[in-house]
């Protein structure tokens, strides 16, 4: 079998990492997987990026061109809203690769909406956010207009029914009408959202969680991990992602409030570890404002370094206010690090309240702080949480489980292909 995985990136961002890990997992079980991406950063074999100067030039200009229709809206939504109108060059590349089945992942900024039916291949689309069934937004922010046909988009501050979100929704409805496609979602939460959408309410929807390599992400000695990273041995280290310090969807406001609450009652031993990309001006601001000593680790893409960071930490905080099935939480749990988060999206499917972490009521920053303290204050309880965290991942979120689930799905679809697919449009 020769599946082709399509993704905007290969290793940059959570959705790309999930697709990349699936690609690796399939190859480990001797499936001839290839990955086609717009931006290639890894040197992994069987990944194909831009192959000529024209393609590289178009890739550089595509984000700017794609966002042009948003300029007329006050709430422009750059980075969180994707029109996907710019043509791509995938048809000939896919034809040359001649895959048995195509597995789309996160393709914003890469694939034109109208391109997908032209490939004439069995399709499986793995969703990592809500874009596939909305009028352009990646997360709806509690808006349910995708249940009908979008329009008057609140994220764009639009009060017109026939705005760009309606145009995008109508393009999807026209291009994908009667398209034989199977939807995969990593979480039951996203599956339920997809079923309520007007575009995919009748689609075949499967839930297959993301998987990780548990031989790389595994518990390590905290003493050893802290020695490697030059971190203090006598402090309780609270790990947060850099984007949770300044991005709204990643819970910046609530994280700050929770840390303020901690300052008043639990400051003697806590220090923060921040990993990921953080703009320098925001770094300078937070050195003064957060109230705790901070260790900035920076942006790390290799699994070994990330596993060390998780293993060095006592707790990982994920204050996200909208999310599907965050890789960061699975990674932390695999390393035996309990997690504290809001009970939103697919997160309650990973974190079992007071078993491998703590689930705070949505958007209750005070309870988020209570959860951090609850995890840290009792070492015997922490040990049990840590054991449960690892066991949860071993049961449900390994790369092998993910790859075998996809292989079974691909096999079922291919075995049921009619003798001739419809001709290219």
N, C-alpha and C positions, 0 to 999 in steps of 0.2 A: 504494500500500500504506500502511496505517495501523497500525503497531505501537504497543503501549502498554507502557512500561517501568515496573515497580513496584519501589519501593525505600523503605526506612524513611526514609532521608535523601537529599538531593540532592547535597550536596557535603561532608558531614561524615563523615570516615572513608574508608579505602581502598576498601572495597566500593562505597560511594556514588560516589566519584570515578570508579571504573571504569564504573559504570552511566551516570553523567552524561556521560562522554567518549564512550561508545557512542551515547548520545542525540545529542550534538553531531555525531559522525561520520556518523550516518545522515542528519541534516538537511543536512549538507554535500554529500551525494550525492543530495539532493532526495527523500528519503524522509520522509513526514509523521509523524515520531515525536513521541509525547507521553509525558511522564513523570508518573506519579502517585506522590506521596510523602506520608508522614505529617508530616514536618517539613521545611518549605521554608525555606532560607536564601538561596538565590540569587535574583536578579531576572531570570533567564533566561526567555525566552518559551517557551511550550508546556510549562511545568512547573506542575502543579496540586497544591497542598497543601490544608490544611484550609480549607473555604469558609464555615463558619458557627460561631457561638459554641459550639453543642453539640459539634461535632466537635473544636474546639480544647480544650474542657473534657475530653472523653473522652481525647484524646491526652495531656493532662497527667497524667491519673490512671492511664492504662493500664499504665505500667511498674510502679507500686506494686501494682496489682491483679494483674498477671501474675505477680509474684514472691511473692504470698501463699502459694501451696502450698509454697514452698521454706523457709518459716519453721520447719517441723518438722524440718529436717535440719541437722546440725552443720556440714557443709560446704555452705553455702547457694548458692554459685556465682553470686552477683549479678553481672550484666554478662557472664557467660560461659556461662550456662545459661538456656534460654528455654522455658517451658511452652507459650506461645502458646494460651491457653484463652479469652482475653477476646474477645468478639465485635467485629467491625469493621463499618464502614459502606461497604465498597467495592463491594458488588454493584450498587447503584443508580447509583453514579458510573461504574462500568465500562459498565453498560448504556447510559447516556447518551452515553458517548464512542464506543461501538460500534466497538471496534478489530477489525482483521482477525486479530490474533494478540497474545497477552500474553507478555511476557518478564519473568519474576520475577528479581529479584536478591536482595540481602540484605534480608529482611523481618522479622527478629526484632523483637519489640515492636510489630508493626504488624498482620500478617495472622493471623487465627485459622486453625488447621490445617484445620478443617472448611469454611472458606469457599472454598477453591481449586476443588473440583469444581463449585461452584454457578455459576461464571461462564460455563460453556458456550462456551468459546473454545479454539482451539488454544493449547497451552502450551509455552513453552520456559523452562526454569529454569536460570539461570546461577548456579552455586555459587561462593561466595567463602570458604567454610569447610566444616565437616563437619556442621553442624546438620541439614540436610535429611534425612540418613539415620541420625542418631543418636537416642537417647532424650532429647535436650535439650541436650547439650553442644555448644559450637561447635568445640572441638578435643578429641580423645579422650585426649590425654596418654598415648599408647601403649596405651590400653585397646582391646580388639578385641571388646567385647561387642555392638557394633552389627552384627557379622556374623550374630548370631542374633536376639536380641530385647531387648537391654539388661537392666536390672534389676541390683540390688546395685551401684549406681553408686559407683565409688571417688571421684569428684569430690565427691559429696554425703556421703561417709563412711557410705554405707548398706550394710548387710549383708543387706537383705531383697530377695528376688528380685522381689516385687511392690511395688516402690517407685514413685516418681513417674516415673523414667526408663522403666520398663516401661509405665506408663499412657500416657505421651506416645508411645512407640513403637507401642503398640496403637492409639491414636487415628490416627496417621499411616497405619498398615497398613489400617485400616478405611476412612478417608476417601479414600485414594489408590488403593484396590484397583481395578485395571483402568482407572486414569486414563491417558489417552493423552498422554504428556508426553515431551518430548525434554530431556535433561540436557546442559548445556554446562559444561565446566570450563575455567578458564584454563590449568591445568597438567596434564600427563600424570600427575603424582603423584596429584592429586585425582581424576582419572578412574579410576585404578587402585583407590583407596580406595572410590570409589562402586561399582565393579563387584564388590567383595567384600562389600558391604552386603546385608543381607537385604531391604531395601526396594526397592533399585534394581538388583539383580543382572541383571535381564532388560531393563532400560531401554535405549533408544537413547542413547548417550553420545558427544558430540562434544567435541573439544578446540579451543577458540578463545582464544588469548592476549589479555590486555588490550592496549589500544593507547593511545598518547598523541600529542599534537600535536607533531611534531618541528620545527615552525617556532617553537614557543614554548620547548620544551626542546631546547636546542642548545648546542654549545660556544661559550663567550665568552672573551674575554681575562681571565685571572686577575687581572691588574693592574687592569683596569677594574672587575671584579666586586668586588674588595676595596676599591677606592676608594669605590664606591657604598655598601658596607656598613660602611665605616670599620673594616676589618680589617687587621691587620699584613701588610706585603708581604714581610717577611724571615723568616716562620715557615712551617713545614709544618702545614697546618690539617687536622685530622681531624674529620670530620662524623659526628655521631650523632643519632638521634632521641631526643627527651626520654623517650618511653616505654621505651626500652632502658635507662634509668637506674634504673627502679623497678618495671617489670612483669616478672613471671617469664617469661611466654611470649615476651616480646620480648628475653629473654636478659640481664636485669640482672645476675645473679650472675656470669655469664661475662664480660660487658663489664668489670665492676669488677676481676675477676682479671686480665684481659688488660691493663688499664691499669696495674695494680700491677706487672706484669711489665715493661711499657715504662718505668716510672719508674726501674728499676734499670739500664737500658742505653741509653736513647734519649730523653733529656729536654730536651736543650739547645734544640732548635728546635721541638718539638711544642707546639701549642695546640689546644684543643678548640672546636668550634662545636656548640652544642646548639639544635635547632629543634623546635618543638612545644610542647605545654602541659606545664608542669612545676609542680606545687604549690610554693608559696613556701617551705614548711618544708623540702621536699626540696632546693630550690635552696640554702638556707642551709647544709644539711648537706654537700652536695657541694662547695661552695666550699672546705671544709676538707679533705675526704676524697680527692678524685680525684687530687691531686698535679700537676695541670697548670692553667695559666691557661685560663679558660672564657669563651666569648662566648655569652651567651644571646640568641638571635634572637627567640624567642617563637613564637606560633602564626600561621602564614601560610597563607592559602587561595588567594591568586591565583598563577597560574602564573609570572608574570614574576619575582616576588620569590623564589619557590622555585628557579627556574632560576638566578638570580643566586647563591643560596647554594650550589647544587651546583657552579657554575662557579668559585666562589671557593675551593672545597675541593680538597685533594690526594687524599683518599680518603674513601669513605663506608663506615662500619662497620655491618653489619646482623647482630647476633649472635642472631637469632631462633632459638628452639628448636622452634617449630612454625609453619609458614606455607605459604601456597598459592603465590602469584606476586606478591610484594610490589611495589606501585606505586613505592615509594621507590627500589628497586634499578633498575627500568626508567628512572625519571626521572634518576637519577644517571648511568647509562650513556649516556643520550641526550645529556647535557651533557658527555660525555667524561671523567667522573670514575670511575676504577676503584673496584671494590667488594670488600670482604672480608667473608665470611660463613661460616657453617657449611654443610656439604653436607647440608641437610635439605629435606624437602618439595619444592616446585617450584623452589627456588633454583638447583640445578645445571642447570636448563633455561635460566636466564638468564646466570649467571656461568660462563664457561668458564675452568677452572682455569689460571692463569698465562698467559691470553690477553687477558682483559679485567678480570681481578681475581684473587682468591685464594680458594679453597675450603678451609677448615680441616675436619679431621675433626670430626664432630658432638660438641659439648660439650667440646672440648679447648681451654680458654682459652689455654693456652700457645701452641698452634699458631695461634690467632687473633692473638696478639701477633706471632708470627713472620711471619704474612701481612701485617700492617700495615707492619712494617719492610721486608719484601720489596718491597712496592709503593713505599715512599718512598725507599729508599736509592740508587736508580739512575735518574737523570733520563732517560737515553736509553730505558731500559726503560719508564719511566712514559709517555713520549710514545707508544710503540707500544701500550701498554695502553689509553691514551686513544683512539687511533684505532680500535682494535678494538672498544672499548665503543660508540662511536657507530655503527659499521658494523653491529654486532649488532642494535641497535634499528631501524636503517633497514631491515634485512632482514626482521625478524620482528614488531616491536611498534609499528607505526604505527597511528594512528587510522583511516587509510584502509583498511589491511589488515583491521583488526577489523570496520569497518562493512560492507565488501563480503562478508566471510565470513558475517556475520549475515544480510545481505540474501539471500545464496544459500540459507542454511538456511531462513529464513522463507519464501522463494518455494517451495522444495521441499515444505515442510510444507503450505502453503496449497493448492498444486496437487494434493495428495493427500488433501484433506479429503473425507470422504464427503458425500453430498448433504444429510444431516440429522444433526446432532450429537445425542447423547442429551439428553433433556429434563432440566431443572434438578431437582436432588434436593430 
